[in-house]
């Protein structure tokens, strides 16, 4: 079985010269223009099919930020309620359970 090490003396020089030649693709300007026209047409069709109706103002918070704020707010409210219950229990008082406590995101009543 032959390996590159056992190749003919000029093989490595020829291989190096072959690999050094840049590969150029020849595309006619007509093909390039057709591709650009097709891309413009596809962008226009996509814009018509999926209009951006929910454009948000630059200074408005993104929906993900609104969700994060709401989760933080709910977590802070739950933590405050837990601290109040713990303090009341330590003081020997009973704390009534709140049946209308806010639910965390994703919880089902």
Buried (B, 14 or more C-beta within 10 A) or exposed (E): EEEEEEEEEEEEEEEEEEEEEEEEEEEEEEEEEEEEEEEEEEEEEEEEEEEEEEEEEEEEEEEEEEEEEEEEEBEEEEEEBEEEBEEEEEEEEEEEEEEEEEEEEEEEE
